[in-house]
Amino acid sequence: MLSAREQFFTSSTVPTSALGMGIEVVDQRSGSVYSPTTVPLTSVHGWRNGGSVFATAPPANTDSQVTEVDKEHHPTKSEPLPLVAKINGCNGNVEKGCDEPFSNLPSRVPVDIEFKELSLTVHMGFGKGEKEILHNVCGKFPGSQLIAIMGPSGAGKSTLLDALSGFKTTGVDGSILLNGRRRDLPSFRRMSCYITQDDRLQPLLTVNENMHIAADLKLGTNVSYEEKEGRIEDILLLLGLYEHDQTMTMRLSGGQKKRLSIAMELINNPTVMFLDEPTTGLDSSSCTKVLELCKKLAQQGRTIICTIHQPTAKLFQIFDQVYVLSAGNCVYQGSTERLVPFLQTVDLPCPVYHNPADYIIELACGE
């Protein structure tokens, strides 16, 4: 009598005994989960002898959760991607990522950011005087939410982001509070990160190499190698980059590069994340994936603030809060759901079937 594991690797179908013990088979390429009584495995006959990924079924009526993966084997482009046998854990869909929170990152207290009478003045050049970009703006960005800073070109979106993040300190006037206390800039920089519009990555390094360099620089020798490996694996799984860990950065798509930039900043588990135009240069599908990822990260206790020029209606609904600027002044702050009712109260109703984000930008431009 063959064991469940021997039947799994010698037959063209998944034995019912293996499925009865809680094993789900996940196609790593398509992300489909196969859990009927019999599942055809004709597409992986060539992989069967490779032994790159295997599962050991636990004894019946046990709570054991074990998945053994040989990480030394990396399939080539011509070799079909293996199936991952999963036992009662994360759904294994590496393209969509894992919905579970990080297990190797310490928890952080959510941070509310409040700013009062914030202004920023820049020097225009010799003999040209000064120009005020932000005019005594006020606002509050609650923790565990995804916030969008919107406005037309030249409204001061990136300037506000630079002032809040501490990236720019010269000419800044006003108060910035964290959970009701005045911000201490050195400690705030250690608990936050700033992701620029351009992805500054090493093109000739793989995803895994970029992550290890970021881990060594950000964590130093205070964190063990095993803990660094655990953090990197958690982050790559969540961001859907696990199957691309041996891909050179120059061969990644635009959306994957943006996710890698976010992954490298997540190494030291920042509580506050600032992103400058994260959707610039991406197609609609990649934009949706990046913002949905940011939403997922915010739901895990982070305050995530993005600047965005003119999102579609679908992207606009992903955000929890929106802060609209016009010529350095705030014209609206609050939840995205309350934007349309607010416009009705000021006798500027949004037309039916019109994108509220487009309409508020048109109003900010004076149209």
N, C-alpha and C positions, 0 to 999 in steps of 0.2 A: 504493500500500500504506500503510494507516494505521499509525501508531506505536502502541505499547502504551498510552501515555497517552491518545492520541486515541480508541482503542477503548474505554478505561475510561470516558470521559465521553460517548460517543456511542451505545453499545449498552446494551441492557437487562440484559446479563450481564457478568461480569468475564471478560476474555479469558484464555485459558490461558497466553498468553505472559507476561502480567503476573503471574499466580500462579506461574509457573515461576521468576520472578526473585525470589521470596521475599516478595511482598506479601501480607499478610493483611488482610482487611477486618473491622473490629470495629464492631458496632452499639453506639454510645455510650449508647443508652437502655437496652438489655437486657444489654449486655456480652457478647453472643454473638460467637464468632469464626467467620467463614465462610471455609473454605479448600477447598471442592470445586472441580472443574473449572469449573463455571458456577454463579454465584450470582445469583439474581434481585434486581434493584434497583428493583422497581416502587414500593417505599415511599418512594424518595427522588427520584422524578422532579421533584417540585416544588423540591427543593433543588439540582438539577443546574445550574440557571442562576445560583444564588446565588454559587457560587465561594467559599464560606466556608472549606472545607478541601480541600486537594488534595495529591496525592502525585506525585512525579516518580520514575519507575522508573529505577534505575541500569542501566548497560550490563550485559550478561550476563557471568557469571563474574567479578564484582567483589565486594569486601568492603565497599563503601560503604554507610553507614547514614545516610540523610537523610530527614527528615520535615519538610515545610514546612507551617506552620499560620498562617493569617491570624487573629491574635488580636483584630483590631479589630472583626470581625463577631461579634455576639452574637445568636443566634437568639431570636426572641420565643417566647412561650408557644404561639402558634398555628402557628409554623413548626416542622416536624419537625427533631429533632436530627440533625446531620450524621453521616456515617460517617467514621471515621478510618482512613485507609490507613496501615498500619504496616509498616516494613521491619526485620525481625530485631531488634526492640528490646523495650521494655516492652510487655506485652500490651494496653495502652491501655484497660483496663477501669477507667474513672474512678470508677465507683460502688464497686467493691471495692478500688480502690487498686492500687498497684504493689508487688510483693514485693521489688524491688531496693532496696538501701540508698541513702541520700542521696548524690548525686554532688557537691553544692555545699556540703556541711558538712564541716568538718575532723574527723578521727577523734579519739576521746578514749580514755584508758585507763580500763577498768572500775574501779569503786570498791566495795570491801567496807566496809560500815558495821557497826561493833561497838560495843555499849554495855555498860557494867558498873556494877552497883550504882546504877542510875538511879532517882532518886526526884524527885517534884515536889510541892511544897506550895503551897497557895493560901490567901489570907486570906478568911475567910468574911464579914467585915464588922466594923463597930465593936462591940467587946464580945463577939464570937462566936468569937474565936480563929482557929486555923488548922486546915486539913484536908489530910491527905496523900492525893493522888490515885493516885500510882504508888509502889509499895513495893519499892524496891531490885531492879528487874527487870534481867535480863541477856538478851543475845541477839546474834545476828550475821545480817546480811542480805547475802548474797553478791552480787557484781556480775553483770550480764547476766541477771538473773532478775526475775520478777514476783512480788512478795510481798504477801500479804493480812494485814492486822491485823484480827482478828475478835474478837467478844465481844458480850454483851448490852448493852443501853442502860445508860450510866453505868459501864461497865467501865474506861474510860480510853483508848479507842482514839484519839480525836482528840487527847487530851492527850499521848499518846506520840508521835503524828505531829508535833504542834507542838514538842515538845522535841527530836526528832531533826532537824527541819528548821531549827531556830533561830528559828522564828516566835515562840516563847515562851522567854524566858531567865530571868525572875524566878522564884525558888523552885526552880530546877533544880539538883540535886546529883548527882554521879556523873561518869563519864568516857565520852566518845564518841570513838571512834577511826575514822579513815579509812585503810584499807590498813595498819593497824597503828600509825599515827601519830596523835597528839592533834589533834583538829579545830581548825583556825583558822577561826573563824566568818565573818569578812569574806570570805575567799577561798572558803569553802564556799557562801556565799550567791550568789556569782557563778557557781558551777558547778552550781547546783541551781535548781529551781523548785518552787513550791507552787501547786496548782490547788484552789481552794476548792470547796465543795459547790455554791454558787450561781454560775451563769455570769454574770460581770460584763462584759457586752458592750455596745457602743453600738448600740442597736436601729435607728437610722436610717442606719447606715453599711453598705455592702456587705461581703461577705467579703473581697474584694480590698483595700478601703480599711482595714478592721481590720488586715489583715496588714501593709500598708505602714506604718501608724502604729506597730505593734509593732516592725517592722524599724528604723524611724528612731529610736525611743526606745532600743531595746536595742543596736543596732549603731553608731549615731551616724554620723559622717562618716569613720570609719576604714575602712569597707567601701564599695566602689564601688556605684553604682546597678545595674550589670549583675549583680554578685554577689548583691545583695539580691533582684533579680528571679529569679535562678536558684534561690536558696534557697526563695523563696515558691512557685515553680512545683513544685519537688520535694516540698515539704511538702503542698501541696494535692493533688497526685497521689497521694501515699502515703495520705493520710487520706480520699480519696474526695470531696473538696470542689472539685475543679477545675471541674466543670461548673456549680457554684453560685457561682462567684467574683463574679458580678454580682448576686447575690441579697441583698436587705437582711436583716440579722441577725434582725429581728423576724419574718420569714417563714420562718425555718428551723425544722425540727423540733427536739425536745428532744435527740435523739441527735446531730444535726448541730451544734447549739450546743455540746454537750460536746466534739465533735471540733474545733470552731473554737477553743475555749479551749485545748485541747492544742496545736493548730497554732500559736497565737500564742506559746506558751511554748517551742516548738521552734526559734524563730527564732535564738536564740543557742546552740543545740545543747547543752542541759544534760546532764550526765552522770548526775545523780540527779534523779528526779521524784517528788514527793509529791502524791497525789490524795486528797482527803477526800470519801468517799462518792460516787464517780464514777457510780454506777448509780442514785442516788436520783431518783425521778420519771420514770424511763424504763421503757418496755415491755420485755418479755423479749428481743425481737429487737434493740432498740437497746442493751440491756445487753450482749448477746453481742458486738455489733460493737465497742463501746467497749473491752471487755476483750480481745478478740482484737487490736485495734489496740495496746493497751498491751503485750500479749505480743510482738507483732512489734517494737515499739520496744525492748523489753528484749533481744530476741535480737540486736539491732544494737549491744549493748555498754552499755546504760543500766541503772541500778538503779532500778526503779520500785516504789514502796511505796504501797499503797492501803489505806484503811480501808473495810470493808464490813460491813454488819450481819448479814445472813443470806442468803447466796447459794444459788441452786438447785444441784442436783448437777452440772448442765452447766457452770454458771459456776465452780463450785468446782474442776473438773478443769482449767480454764484456768491457774490459778495454779501456780507452781513451789513456793513456800514459803508456810507459814501460821504466824501467831503469834497465839495465842489468849489473851485476857485475861479475868480474872474478878475484879472488885472491886479492880483495880489490881495484881493478881498474874498472873504467867504460868503457864498450866496446860499449854500445849503449844507447842513450836516445832520445826519440821522440815518435811520435804516433805509435800505433800498425799497422796502415795502411801503414806506410812508411818503416816498417822493411824490407819487401821483396825487394822493390826497392833499399834500402840502401845496402843490401847484394850483389845485382847485381853490384853496382858501385864499390865495393871493390873486385870484381872477386871471390865472394863466393856465387854464386846463390843458392837459396833454391830449392831443387828438387821438381818436380811437385807432387802434392798429398801428400806432406810431411808437417807435422805440423811445422809452423815457430817457435813456442815456443820450441819444441824439438830440432830443428836444431840450434837455437842460443845457447841453453844450451850445445849441443855437441861441438860447436865452442869454447864456454867459457871453456870447459874442455880440449881443445886442441886436440880433436878427428878429 
